[in-house]
Amino acid sequence: MGIFCRERVVFVLSPSEFVDSYAAIGARKTQTPALRLLLLGALAGLFIALGGAVTNTAAHTIANVSAARIICGFLFPFGLIMVILTGAELFTGNCLISISVLERKASPGGMLRSWGLVYLGNFGGALALAAACAFCGQLDYSGGALAVYTVKTAAAKCALPCGNAVVLGVLCNILVCAGVMCSLCAKDVSGRAVGAFVPVCVFVLCGFEHCVANMYYVPAGIFALSVPRYARLTLEAGVDVSALTWGSFLLHNLLPVTLGNILGGAGLGALLWACHGKRAS
């Protein structure tokens, strides 16, 4: 269907048209060669990590929590917008491949293969940026205050109870996948950008948990803590870093947040399919 705006036509997909369209998109994702998925995953991980880097940089000297969250909410969606516009592959958005499986256009095995390869690519891209920021001086802002803020943010994420991490992951990816849906329903650049921006802005404002973003936030803190100057500043600031270890990150944050993201994203895909899919009607 078309919505006419002066002399041009901006096409917008209805929910049922989106489900039908994404069923085919998701099927193609499951058939993409492994190396391409890894590279596109690394690109998406880099973009999401850049969103994390810019939010930390913008918020590290703001004492008012509400003001800091609002600024982060406006800046972080840059990552998903760039993922959409460049055709990169993001694990959390690809949880919508559940639509393709339910429409029988993709197999569960193909979906899991795609998820696994993209997840590894996302991790690689985010980890590379975290190392670059920690070891190449980007965290020197405000006399190293950005490094302290980065460590504090990472430590807080690792101290999050597992049950909370799962639920916050569910809520996060409902919004991220809603952003992917809204973005893909538009056919022009501005519509795609706005569609991705609003739901992601909401998840950041609410403080929900995104596994790919955490692939930057927590490793950046761990890497920063390994730099003697940053470690000294963190100690002087009285930041509790007892929970900030690789083991704690992988088992107590990344794993439960990833599980929550899968439940939220795949669950939203299943709900959309149940309401609007051809095979569900």
C-alpha positions as CSV (number, residue, x, y, z in Angstrom):
1,M,0.0,0.0,0.0
2,G,1.2,3.5,-0.6
3,I,1.1,6.7,1.5
4,F,1.3,9.7,-0.9
5,C,3.5,12.6,0.3
6,R,3.3,15.5,-2.3
7,E,4.9,14.2,-5.4
8,R,6.6,11.1,-4.1
9,V,5.4,7.8,-2.7
10,V,6.7,6.4,0.6
11,F,5.8,2.8,0.8
12,V,5.0,1.3,4.2
13,L,4.4,-2.4,4.9
14,S,1.5,-3.5,6.9
15,P,2.2,-6.0,9.8
16,S,1.1,-9.0,7.6
17,E,3.2,-7.7,4.7
18,F,6.2,-7.4,7.0
19,V,5.8,-11.0,8.3
20,D,5.6,-12.3,4.7
21,S,8.6,-10.2,3.7
22,Y,10.7,-11.1,6.7
23,A,10.0,-14.8,6.3
24,A,11.8,-14.6,3.0
25,I,14.5,-12.3,4.4
26,G,15.2,-14.6,7.3
27,A,15.3,-17.6,5.0
28,R,18.1,-16.0,3.0
29,K,20.0,-15.2,6.2
30,T,20.1,-18.9,7.0
31,Q,21.6,-19.7,3.6
32,T,24.3,-17.0,3.6
33,P,27.9,-18.3,3.4
34,A,29.6,-18.6,6.8
35,L,32.4,-16.2,6.1
36,R,30.0,-13.5,4.9
37,L,27.9,-13.9,8.0
38,L,31.0,-13.6,10.2
39,L,32.2,-10.4,8.4
40,L,28.7,-8.8,8.4
41,G,28.4,-9.8,12.1
42,A,31.7,-8.2,12.9
43,L,30.5,-5.0,11.2
44,A,27.3,-5.0,13.2
45,G,29.3,-5.6,16.4
46,L,31.5,-2.7,15.6
47,F,28.5,-0.3,15.0
48,I,26.8,-1.4,18.2
49,A,30.0,-1.0,20.1
50,L,30.5,2.5,18.7
51,G,27.0,3.3,20.1
52,G,28.3,2.1,23.5
53,A,31.5,4.1,23.2
54,V,29.7,7.3,22.4
55,T,27.2,6.9,25.2
56,N,30.0,6.3,27.8
57,T,31.9,9.3,26.4
58,A,28.9,11.6,26.5
59,A,27.6,10.5,29.9
60,H,30.8,10.0,32.0
61,T,30.8,13.5,33.6
62,I,27.0,13.9,34.0
63,A,25.9,13.5,37.6
64,N,22.2,13.7,36.9
65,V,21.1,10.1,36.1
66,S,18.0,11.1,34.2
67,A,19.9,13.6,32.0
68,A,22.6,11.0,31.3
69,R,20.0,8.3,30.3
70,I,18.3,10.8,28.0
71,I,21.5,11.7,26.2
72,C,22.5,8.0,25.9
73,G,19.0,7.2,24.6
74,F,19.4,9.7,21.8
75,L,22.9,8.6,20.9
76,F,22.9,4.8,21.1
77,P,20.4,4.1,18.3
78,F,23.1,5.3,15.8
79,G,24.4,1.7,16.0
80,L,21.2,-0.1,14.9
81,I,20.5,2.5,12.3
82,M,23.9,1.9,10.7
83,V,23.4,-1.9,11.0
84,I,20.1,-1.6,9.0
85,L,21.4,0.8,6.4
86,T,24.7,-1.1,5.7
87,G,23.0,-4.6,5.7
88,A,25.2,-5.8,8.6
89,E,24.0,-8.8,10.6
90,L,23.0,-8.3,14.2
91,F,22.3,-11.3,16.4
92,T,19.5,-9.7,18.4
93,G,17.7,-8.5,15.3
94,N,18.1,-11.9,13.7
95,C,16.1,-13.5,16.5
96,L,13.1,-12.6,14.2
97,I,14.2,-15.5,12.0
98,S,11.7,-17.4,14.1
99,I,9.2,-16.0,11.7
100,S,10.9,-17.8,8.8
101,V,11.0,-21.1,10.7
102,L,7.3,-20.8,11.6
103,E,6.4,-20.0,8.0
104,R,8.5,-23.2,7.1
105,K,10.8,-21.2,4.8
106,A,13.8,-21.9,7.0
107,S,14.9,-24.8,9.2
108,P,15.6,-24.6,13.0
109,G,19.1,-25.8,12.2
110,G,19.7,-23.1,9.7
111,M,18.4,-20.5,12.1
112,L,20.8,-21.7,14.8
113,R,23.7,-21.8,12.4
114,S,23.0,-18.2,11.4
115,W,22.6,-17.1,15.0
116,G,25.9,-18.8,16.0
117,L,28.0,-17.3,13.2
118,V,26.5,-13.8,13.6
119,Y,27.0,-13.9,17.4
120,L,30.7,-14.8,17.0
121,G,31.1,-12.0,14.4
122,N,29.3,-9.5,16.7
123,F,31.6,-10.5,19.6
124,G,34.7,-10.0,17.4
125,G,33.7,-6.6,16.2
126,A,32.7,-5.3,19.6
127,L,35.8,-6.8,21.3
128,A,38.1,-5.1,18.8
129,L,36.6,-1.7,19.5
130,A,36.7,-2.3,23.3
131,A,40.5,-3.1,23.0
132,A,41.1,-0.1,20.7
133,C,39.4,2.3,23.1
134,A,41.1,0.9,26.3
135,F,44.6,0.5,24.9
136,C,44.9,3.4,22.4
137,G,44.0,6.4,24.7
138,Q,40.3,7.0,23.9
139,L,39.5,6.5,27.6
140,D,41.8,9.4,28.6
141,Y,38.9,11.9,28.5
142,S,38.7,14.1,31.6
143,G,42.0,13.0,32.9
144,G,41.0,9.3,32.8
145,A,37.5,9.8,34.3
146,L,36.0,8.1,31.2
147,A,38.1,5.0,32.0
148,V,36.8,5.0,35.6
149,Y,33.2,5.4,34.3
150,T,33.8,2.6,31.8
151,V,35.0,0.3,34.6
152,K,32.2,1.2,36.9
153,T,29.6,0.5,34.2
154,A,31.2,-2.9,33.4
155,A,31.3,-3.8,37.1
156,A,27.7,-2.9,37.6
157,K,26.6,-5.2,34.7
158,C,28.6,-8.1,36.0
159,A,27.1,-7.7,39.5
160,L,23.5,-7.9,38.0
161,P,21.6,-10.9,39.4
162,C,21.1,-13.6,36.6
163,G,17.3,-13.5,36.9
164,N,17.3,-9.7,36.5
165,A,19.6,-10.0,33.5
166,V,17.3,-12.5,31.8
167,V,14.2,-10.4,32.2
168,L,16.0,-7.1,31.2
169,G,17.3,-9.0,28.2
170,V,13.8,-10.1,27.2
171,L,12.4,-6.5,27.5
172,C,15.4,-5.1,25.6
173,N,15.1,-7.4,22.5
174,I,11.3,-7.0,22.3
175,L,12.1,-3.3,21.6
176,V,15.2,-4.0,19.4
177,C,13.2,-6.3,17.2
178,A,10.3,-3.9,17.1
179,G,12.8,-1.3,15.9
180,V,14.0,-3.7,13.2
181,M,10.4,-4.3,12.2
182,C,9.5,-0.6,12.1
183,S,12.7,0.1,10.1
184,L,12.1,-2.6,7.5
185,C,8.5,-1.5,7.0
186,A,9.8,1.8,5.6
187,K,11.2,2.2,2.1
188,D,13.2,5.4,2.5
189,V,16.3,6.3,4.5
190,S,14.5,8.7,6.9
191,G,11.7,6.2,7.6
192,R,14.2,3.4,8.3
193,A,16.2,5.6,10.6
194,V,13.2,6.8,12.6
195,G,11.8,3.3,12.8
196,A,15.0,2.0,14.4
197,F,15.5,5.1,16.6
198,V,12.4,5.2,18.7
199,P,12.3,1.7,20.2
200,V,16.0,1.5,20.8
201,C,15.9,4.9,22.5
202,V,13.3,3.5,24.8
203,F,15.3,0.5,25.7
204,V,18.4,2.6,26.5
205,L,16.4,5.0,28.6
206,C,14.9,2.1,30.6
207,G,18.3,0.5,31.2
208,F,17.4,-2.9,29.6
209,E,20.2,-5.3,28.7
210,H,21.5,-6.0,25.2
211,C,24.1,-8.8,24.7
212,V,25.9,-7.3,21.8
213,A,26.2,-3.9,23.5
214,N,27.5,-5.7,26.6
215,M,30.2,-7.3,24.4
216,Y,31.6,-3.8,24.3
217,Y,30.7,-2.3,27.7
218,V,32.1,-5.1,29.8
219,P,35.3,-6.0,27.9
220,A,36.1,-2.3,27.7
221,G,36.0,-2.1,31.5
222,I,38.1,-5.3,31.9
223,F,40.7,-4.0,29.4
224,A,40.7,-0.6,31.1
225,L,41.4,-2.2,34.4
226,S,44.5,-3.9,33.0
227,V,46.0,-0.5,32.2
228,P,47.9,0.5,35.4
229,R,47.0,4.2,35.3
230,Y,43.3,3.4,34.8
231,A,43.4,0.8,37.5
232,R,44.9,3.3,39.9
233,L,42.3,5.9,39.1
234,T,39.6,3.3,39.6
235,L,40.9,2.3,43.0
236,E,41.1,5.9,44.1
237,A,37.5,6.4,43.0
238,G,36.5,3.5,45.3
239,V,34.8,1.4,42.5
240,D,34.0,-2.2,43.6
241,V,35.5,-4.3,40.8
242,S,35.3,-7.7,42.6
243,A,32.7,-8.9,40.1
244,L,34.6,-7.7,37.0
245,T,36.2,-10.8,35.6
246,W,35.9,-12.6,32.3
247,G,34.3,-15.6,34.0
248,S,31.7,-13.4,35.7
249,F,31.0,-11.6,32.5
250,L,30.5,-14.7,30.4
251,L,28.5,-16.7,32.9
252,H,26.6,-14.1,35.0
253,N,26.0,-11.4,32.4
254,L,26.4,-12.4,28.8
255,L,24.8,-15.8,29.0
256,P,21.6,-14.8,30.9
257,V,21.3,-11.6,28.8
258,T,21.7,-13.6,25.6
259,L,19.0,-16.0,26.7
260,G,16.7,-13.1,27.6
261,N,17.4,-11.5,24.2
262,I,16.5,-14.8,22.4
263,L,13.3,-15.2,24.4
264,G,12.3,-11.6,23.7
265,G,13.2,-11.4,20.0
266,A,12.1,-14.9,18.9
267,G,9.0,-14.5,21.1
268,L,8.0,-11.3,19.4
269,G,8.6,-12.9,16.0
270,A,6.3,-15.8,17.0
271,L,3.7,-13.4,18.3
272,L,3.7,-11.4,15.0
273,W,3.5,-14.7,13.0
274,A,0.6,-16.0,15.1
275,C,-1.3,-12.7,14.6
276,H,-0.3,-11.9,11.0
277,G,1.3,-15.0,9.4
278,K,-0.2,-16.8,6.4
279,R,0.2,-20.3,7.9
280,A,-1.3,-19.1,11.2
281,S,-4.4,-17.8,9.6
